[in-house]
Amino acid sequence: MTAFTHRRTVRIEWGDCDPAGIVFYPRYFAMFDGATQELFRAALGVPKIEWAKSHGIIGIPMVDTRAKFMIPSRYGDDIIIESRVAEFRRSSFDIVHTVHRPEGIAIEATETRVWAGPDPLKPGGIKGVPIPLDVIRAFTKA
């Protein structure tokens, strides 16, 4: 379990909504991707392009995601996305996103991502590589 949590307020825009006037569910996954990037920026102190380059990785692609939707959001609503790394493994990790609205928890979502570097055996390919200890430590500091 890690201690570091990041909170981000997001205003729901017109383009986020479907004809029923509520957020079209795939838009949340784009918001979660942005929240993940901001979580890492807050923990590591630099934007993704810098920490990816300094650690020699291509990125942190998502390999699994799931969500439970409980309260809908509409155009003009402000939601708070709270994100944290729930578990680090050798080359993958889980992120939990909790979406808060004034009425309560609107969404609980989980992503599994891989710390991915170039695959030396497959030109242009990628593969999971060990997550550096300094990255893990950045998320476990109080």
C-alpha positions as CSV (number, residue, x, y, z in Angstrom):
1,M,0.0,0.0,0.0
2,T,1.3,3.5,-0.8
3,A,0.6,6.7,1.0
4,F,0.8,9.3,-1.8
5,T,-2.6,10.6,-3.1
6,H,-3.3,13.3,-5.7
7,R,-6.6,15.1,-6.1
8,R,-7.6,16.9,-9.3
9,T,-10.8,18.9,-9.9
10,V,-12.2,18.4,-13.4
11,R,-15.1,20.5,-14.9
12,I,-17.4,18.4,-17.1
13,E,-17.5,20.0,-20.6
14,W,-20.2,19.8,-23.2
15,G,-18.1,17.4,-25.4
16,D,-17.8,15.0,-22.5
17,C,-21.6,14.3,-22.5
18,D,-23.8,12.0,-24.5
19,P,-27.3,12.8,-25.9
20,A,-28.8,11.9,-22.5
21,G,-26.8,14.8,-21.0
22,I,-24.5,12.7,-18.8
23,V,-20.8,11.9,-19.2
24,F,-20.2,9.3,-22.0
25,Y,-18.3,6.7,-20.0
26,P,-15.2,6.5,-22.2
27,R,-14.5,10.1,-21.4
28,Y,-13.9,9.1,-17.8
29,F,-11.0,6.9,-19.0
30,A,-9.4,9.9,-20.7
31,M,-9.9,11.9,-17.5
32,F,-8.3,9.0,-15.5
33,D,-5.3,9.0,-17.9
34,G,-4.8,12.7,-17.3
35,A,-5.2,12.1,-13.5
36,T,-2.5,9.4,-13.7
37,Q,-0.1,11.7,-15.5
38,E,-0.8,14.4,-12.8
39,L,-0.3,11.8,-10.0
40,F,3.2,11.0,-11.4
41,R,4.0,14.7,-12.0
42,A,3.1,15.4,-8.3
43,A,5.1,12.5,-6.9
44,L,8.2,12.8,-9.2
45,G,8.2,16.6,-9.5
46,V,8.5,16.7,-13.3
47,P,6.2,16.1,-16.3
48,K,5.9,12.6,-18.0
49,I,8.2,13.4,-20.9
50,E,11.0,14.2,-18.4
51,W,10.6,11.2,-16.1
52,A,10.1,8.8,-19.0
53,K,13.3,10.0,-20.6
54,S,15.4,10.1,-17.4
55,H,14.3,6.4,-16.7
56,G,14.8,5.3,-20.3
57,I,11.2,4.1,-20.7
58,I,8.7,4.5,-23.5
59,G,5.8,5.1,-21.1
60,I,3.3,3.4,-18.8
61,P,0.7,1.8,-21.0
62,M,-2.6,0.5,-19.6
63,V,-3.1,-3.2,-19.8
64,D,-6.3,-3.6,-17.7
65,T,-9.0,-1.2,-16.5
66,R,-12.3,-1.5,-14.7
67,A,-14.8,0.9,-13.2
68,K,-18.0,0.9,-11.1
69,F,-20.3,3.9,-12.0
70,M,-22.6,4.9,-9.2
71,I,-23.6,8.6,-9.6
72,P,-23.7,10.3,-13.1
73,S,-22.1,13.7,-13.9
74,R,-23.5,16.3,-16.2
75,Y,-22.3,19.3,-18.2
76,G,-21.0,22.0,-15.9
77,D,-20.5,19.7,-12.9
78,D,-17.2,19.8,-11.1
79,I,-15.8,16.4,-10.0
80,I,-12.8,15.6,-7.9
81,I,-10.6,12.7,-9.1
82,E,-8.6,11.2,-6.3
83,S,-5.8,9.0,-7.5
84,R,-3.2,6.8,-5.9
85,V,-0.9,3.8,-6.6
86,A,-2.4,0.9,-4.8
87,E,0.3,-1.6,-5.5
88,F,3.7,-1.7,-7.2
89,R,5.0,-5.0,-8.5
90,R,8.2,-5.7,-10.4
91,S,7.2,-4.0,-13.7
92,S,3.5,-3.3,-13.3
93,F,1.4,-1.3,-10.8
94,D,-2.3,-0.6,-10.0
95,I,-3.8,2.8,-9.8
96,V,-7.1,3.5,-8.0
97,H,-9.2,6.5,-9.1
98,T,-12.1,7.6,-6.9
99,V,-14.4,10.2,-8.4
100,H,-16.1,12.4,-5.8
101,R,-19.3,14.5,-6.2
102,P,-21.1,16.4,-3.5
103,E,-23.6,13.5,-3.2
104,G,-20.8,11.0,-2.6
105,I,-18.5,8.6,-4.5
106,A,-19.5,8.6,-8.1
107,I,-17.0,6.2,-9.6
108,E,-14.5,3.7,-8.3
109,A,-12.0,2.7,-11.0
110,T,-8.7,0.7,-11.2
111,E,-6.0,0.6,-13.9
112,T,-3.1,-1.8,-14.2
113,R,-0.2,-0.2,-16.0
114,V,3.2,-1.5,-17.1
115,W,6.6,0.3,-16.7
116,A,7.5,-0.2,-20.4
117,G,10.9,0.1,-22.1
118,P,12.1,-0.9,-25.6
119,D,12.3,-4.6,-26.3
120,P,15.9,-5.3,-27.5
121,L,14.7,-8.6,-29.1
122,K,11.9,-6.9,-31.2
123,P,12.8,-3.7,-33.0
124,G,10.0,-1.2,-32.3
125,G,8.6,-3.5,-29.6
126,I,8.1,-2.7,-25.9
127,K,8.3,-4.9,-22.8
128,G,7.8,-4.5,-19.1
129,V,11.0,-3.5,-17.2
130,P,11.6,-3.2,-13.5
131,I,10.2,-0.1,-11.8
132,P,13.1,1.9,-10.3
133,L,13.3,2.1,-6.5
134,D,13.4,5.9,-6.6
135,V,10.0,5.9,-8.3
136,I,8.5,3.6,-5.8
137,R,10.0,5.6,-2.9
138,A,8.4,8.8,-4.3
139,F,5.0,7.3,-3.8
140,T,5.6,5.9,-0.4
141,K,6.9,9.1,1.2
142,A,4.6,10.7,3.8
